[in-house]
Amino acid sequence: MKIYVPHPYRDHEKMIEPNSGAALSGVNHVQALSKYCEVYMPASEAVEYGPNLHGIRSAFETIDTSRQWFARQGFDGVLMFEPKADDLAFFRHVCPAPIVIRLSCSFGNNRDFVDKVLQCYSLLRPYDALSPKSAYVADEVGKLVFDKSYLYPITNGVDAEVFVPMDKLQARKEVAEKAGDQRFLEMPVVGFCGRFEPGKGAYPFLRMADLNPNVLFAVIGKQFAPVTHPPNVVFLGAQPYTDMPLYYNMLDVLCVLSVYSYESCPSTVLEGMACSLPVVATNFAGAPELLGTCGRLIEIERFEDEPLNVTGYIAPEVISDAVRDLLNSKTERVEVGKRARKRALEFSWDHTAQQHMALFEDLLTKRDAPVCPIPITVSFSQSCDVSGNPTSVSKGFNYLGSVQGPLPRIPFLGQDMSLIEGLSLHLMQHLHPNEVEAVLLGLCETRAIAHKTLRKIRRFSDMLMAP
């Protein structure tokens, strides 16, 4: 199988750059895919990046040359890592292969992200798909669209050969030496890994330090350290990817407190679990389905209007209680850590790649499956309502003509319907149902009415399909 990835996730140096989460996930994903298929990415000239990982020069000057180029390459699928409607509109016109779009979140950036998702959803062909990185995102997007069958949630993975349990005392000695701080050898250590920002839970983490003066709180990641902060908070700065297992392993408990709207599958949760760490995380987005019973989930107070991309508030006292419970029982920490490592192994990048390979195979089958639709002709005419006022009437009927083939012979069938229903049924003959859905959302008063109308005309069309 040959897969084309429009985003050039090929630079191996990104693997060791600190805090390049999205790019790092893309690199890991592409490398895992290359174990099961040939992966091609855009490049200025043909180049080999590794086994089954190729850079290829594209020829996208015009629509015709683009179609010819894709025809020559014979790709079996296109994997997009961002929902870009303009790119999707282009690819669906020039590339016959199924297109799968990864979704990192359900809204975010003051709802701008969901606009992009919905625009892409409207452009999908019957054999394309959206692949959210968590079931949570699939559920959230599913609330807005009519046809949820386009959503295939597949989580990100973790490199369980890089993130492995290590001797905790030895890890603390190394960190204490690097940081020049012997408290790493004298106090329990609770960690925060990631950008130290409000939406990531910076405030409650600092507040926890106030509430637990006998515990050392370590921040590993890009940070905007406050001018004043509790003395038991240590800022270690951003660390290279290859060094992160050391910093995870020197912790007793890991806190993942994000309430950012654009996060769905926090890599920090999986990396900490792979290092046998108990995790305290917010009961939000994709964290619960990753964590399972391998730590504590903290409820958040939700903000419905999503101010500044922050969707909720976490009570520091509640987090502090959860962290303190784990610190007070080494037996529980060890047991939870063992379960965490075992569960993390279920989220390998290989498993993610295998799921996408299976998805592409299903979509190819759907693309190549024979269909025998009965064409439906819709006529528009004038009539009168009960008061004698002229009004518009749509009438739908099937027209088989002289070509029967395997189709059952159905006599002429007429049915009066509303103008909106007739227009939608007519458009259904020329546009994809998702595009018709977009039209209905513009014509109907509410999304509920639009989806009800769409459901009716799609069921009507289904009844006239050959068995």
N, C-alpha and C positions, 0 to 999 in steps of 0.2 A: 504494500500500500504506500502511496505517495501523498504526503500532506504538505500544503503550502501555508506558511506562517507569515503574514504581511509585516508583522513587527519583528525587527531584527534582534531577537534575544540570542545573541551569539557570543558576546564578549565575556569570556571566562573571568576576566578581571573583576567583573561585578560580583563574582562569588565571594571575593574577600573584602569588598568595600563595606564599611559599616553602614547600617541603617538604610539599605536600598531594598526595602521589603518587596515592593511590587516587581521591580526588575529582577530581584533574586528569585522570586517565585516563578517568573517567566522563564528564566534561564534553567531552573531545575525542571520545570514542566517540559520544556523543549528537549532537554537532554534525556529525560525519561522516555519521551515519545520516540526518540531516535533508537531506542533498544528494540522497538517493535515495528518500525516503518522507516521509510526514507523521508527526512524532513528537509524542506527547502525554504530559505529565507532570502529576502532581497539583498543584493550586494552590487557594488559598482562593477564587479567582474566575477567570473566563476572562480570559486575557491572552496576548499574542503576544510571545514572546521573540526571535524572528527568523524568517527565511524557513523555513517548514515546521516551526517549533518552537513548540509551543503549550502553554500551561498550561490545564488543564481541571479544573473542580470535579466531584468524584466524588459518587456517591450510594450509599454503602455501609451504609445504616442496617440493612437486613435482607438475608437471602439473596434473597428475591424482588425487592426493589428493586434489589439489585446485579445480578441476572440481567437485569432490565429495562434497567438502565443500559447494560450491556455490549451487549445486543441493539440498543439505539438507536445506540451508537457504531460498531458494525460493525468492530472492530479485526481486523487480520489476524495479529497476534502480540503477545505480551507478552515483554519483555526484562527479566529480573531480574538485578541486579548482585551479589546475595548469596544464598547458599542458606538461605532461611528456610522451614522446613517449614510453619509456621503460615500464612504468606502463600500458599505454594503450595497447601496444602489448600483455602484459601478460593478462590483464583483458578480452580482446576480445577473447582470446583463451580458457579461463576457465569459463567465466561468460556469460550466454545467455541473461542477462538483458540489456536494452539500457543503453548506457553510455553518459553522458552529461558533457562537459568540460567547466568550466567558464574561460573566457578570460578577464584579467584585462587591457590589452593594445594591440596595434596592432604591435608595434615593440619594441623599447627600448633595452637597454644594447648593443648598437652598432649592432642592427639588430639580435642579438642572439635570442631574444624572438620570432620573426617571424619565425625563423628556426624551433623552437619547435612547433609552431602553424601549420606550413606546414607539418611537419613530422606527427603530430597527424591527420591532415586532411587526409593524404594519408592512414592512418590506419583505418579510420572510416568505420564501417559497414553501410549498407543502413538505419539502424534504430538507429544510433547514431547521436550526434549533438554537435556543438560548440555553447556556449552561451556567447557572448560578453556582457560586462557590460554597453555598450552604443551603439547606432546606429552608432556613429562615428567609433568605432572599427570594427563593422560589415562592414561598407563601405570600410574601409581601407583593411581589410582582403579580402573582396570581389573583390578587384582590382587584387589580386594575384591568386585566385583560379577559376576553371571553374564552379563548381557547388555551387552556393550561397545558395541553398536550405538547406544546412547543418548549416547555420548561423541563430540563434534565439536570437536576442538581448533582454536582460532582465536587467534592471538597478538594482543597489543596492537600499536599502531602508534607512529609518531613523526612529528612535524610537521617534515618536511624543509625547509620554507620558513622556519621559525623557527630551527632548529638547522642552521646552514650553516658551512662553513669560512670563516675570517677570517684576515687577516694576523696571524701569531703575534707578531711583534715589537710591532706596534701594540697588540694585546690585552694584552701584558705591560706595556707602558708605562702603559696605563690602570689595570690592576690594581695595579701598583707605586705609582701615584699615590694610588689609593683606599686602599691598605693602608699607605702611608708606609714601604714596604720595598723598597729598591733591589736586594735579592737576586733578585727576580723577573727582573731584567735581567742578572744575573751568573751564575746557576746553572741547571742543568737542573731542571725542575719536574715532580714526579709528584703526581697529584691523587687525592683521595678525595671523592666527592660523595654526600652523604646523611647520615643521623643517625649520629653518631660513637658507636657502641655495640658491645659485644662481639660480638653476633651478626652485625654488619655488617663485622667484621674490624678493629676499632679497634686491638686489641693487636698483631697482626702488622704493621699499618701503622706503628705507633710503633717497633716493633722494627726494621723496615726502615730507618727513619731513623737508628737507632744504627749499623746496618751500612753506611750510605752517607752519611757526614758531608759529602760534597761535593755532595750533591743536596738541593734544597729540596722538602719534602713539605707540600702545601697541603691543608687540610681545609675543604671548602665544604659547609655544612649545619648543622642543629641539633647541638649538641655538648655533651658533658659532659667538658670538658677536664680531664685529670689535673692535680694540683697541680704535679707535676714532669713534664717531657717533654723530649725532645731539643731543643736550640736550633735545629735545622734543620727544625722542624715549625711551620707557621704556621696559626693558626685564623682563618679569614675569616668565619665565621658563616653563618647562613642568608641566601640571596640570592633576590630575586624571580625568578619563572619567566622573565620577559622578559630578565633579565640573565644567565641561565645560559649562553647561547652564548658570551658574552665569557669566562667563567671556564673553560669547556671548551677554548676555543681557545688559552688561554695555557699549556695543559699540553703536555708532551711525551708523557706516558703517563698513562692513566687506570686506576686500580685499582678493581675491583668485587669485593669479597671476602666477600660475604654467605654465611652458612651458616644463616640463619634458615629455619625450616621453613615459614613462611607466605609465602614469596616464590616466584613461578614465572616471571614475565616482567619482569625488572628494567628499568625505563625508562631507568635511567642507562646501561646498555649501549648501547641504541639511540640515545640522545641523543649519547653520546660518538662512536659510529660515524658518525652523521650529520654531526658536526663534523670528520670525517677523523682521528679519534684511534685509535691502536693501543690495545687494551684488554687488560689482564691480569685475568682473572676466574676464579672458582672453577668447577671442572668439576662443577656442581651445579644442580639444578632446570632452569630454562629458559634459563640463560645460554649453554650450548653451542650450542643450535639457533639462537640469535640471532647469536652471534659468528662461527660458521663458522671460517674461517682468517684472521680479521682481528685476530689478537692471540695471546695465550697462555692456555691453560687450566691451572689448578693443581689437582692432585688433593688431596682432603681425606681425613682419617681420620674415618670415619663413626661416629656414636654411635647404636646401634640403639634405645636407650631414650629418645632425644630429651630430654636434660635441659634444662629451662627454654627449650624451643623452639629450642635450638641443636643442629644435627644433625651437626656435625663440627668438626674442628680443622685449621687450616692452618699449615704450617711456614713461619715468616717467612723462613728461609734460601732455601727453594725459590722463594718469591715474589720475593725480592731478586735471585736469579739471573736470573729471567725479565725483571724490570724492567731490570736492568743490561745484558742482551743487547740490548734495544731501545734503550737510551740510547747504547750504544756504536756503533750503526750508524744514522746519519741517513738513509741511502739506504733501509734496510729500513723505518724508521719512516714515511717518506714513501710508500713503496710499499704498506705495510699500510694506511696511512691512506686511500689512494685506493680500495683494495678495500673498506674499511669503509664509506666514503661510498656506494659503488655498491650494496653489500649492504643498507645501511640504507634505501635507496629502495624496496626490495622490501617493507618493513614499514610502508607508509603507513597512516594512519587510513582513507583512502578504501578501501584494499584490505580492511581489517578490516570496514568497513561493507558492502562488496560481498559478502564471504563470509557475513555474517549475513543479508543479503537473500536470497542463494541458499539458505541453510539454511531460512529461513522459507518460501520457495516450495516446497522439498522437503517440509517438514512439512505444509503445506496440502494438497499432493497426496496425501500419506499419509493425512491425515485424511479426505479426500473420496473415497478409493479404495473401490470397492464390495468387500464381503467376503461370502462365503457359507460361514460355519462350519456344520459339522454338530453339532447339540447332542449332548452326551454325558451320559448318565444313569449315575450311579454308585450301586450298592446296597451296603448293608452287612449282613452276616449272620454267624451263628456256624457254626463248623466244628470239627473236631478235628485236632490235630497227630498225628504218627506214634505218639506215646505215648498217644493217646486223650484228651488234655487239651483242653477247649474253648478255642477261640481266635477271634479276630475276622478275618473275611475281607472284603475289598472286591472287588467285581466291576464292571468298567466295560464298558459296551456303548453302541452308538449307537442312537438312536431317531429315525427320520425321520418317523413318523406318516404322515398321508395327503398331506402336502404335499411333492411331489418337486421341482417347478420344474426348474432346470437341474442339480440335483444328480444324480450317478450313483446308481443303486439299489444299495445295499449290504445284503446279508442281515444278519440279526441276528448280532452278534459279541459273544461273551462272553469275558472274560479275567480270571482271578484275579490279584490283585496284593496287595502289602502294604498294611497299614492306612495308613501314611504316604503311599504312592503314591495310594491311593484317595481319601484325604482331600484331597490336593493337587489331584488331577484334578477333584474336586467343587468345591473352592474356585476353580479356574481358570475355572469357568463364571460365577462371580459377582464375582471380583476380578481386578485386573490382575496379570499374571505377576510383576511386581516386588513386589507385596504378598504373593503366594504365596511368593516367595523369602524375604521377611522372616519368614513363619510357619515355613518349613522351617528357617531358621537357629535358631529357638527350639526346635524339636522334635528336630532331629538332633544327633548328638554333635559333629560337626565341620562346618566350612564345606564341605569337600570332599564329604562325604556329602550335604549339602543340595543342592549344585550338581549332583551326579550324579543325584539324584532329580528335580530340576527339569528337567534335560536330558532324562531319560527321558520324563516326562509331557508335556513340550512337543513332543518328537518324535512321541509317540503322537497328540497332538492334531493335529499337522501332517499326519500320514498320513490323517486323516479330513477334511481340508479339501478342498473342491471345487477342481478344477484351474482 
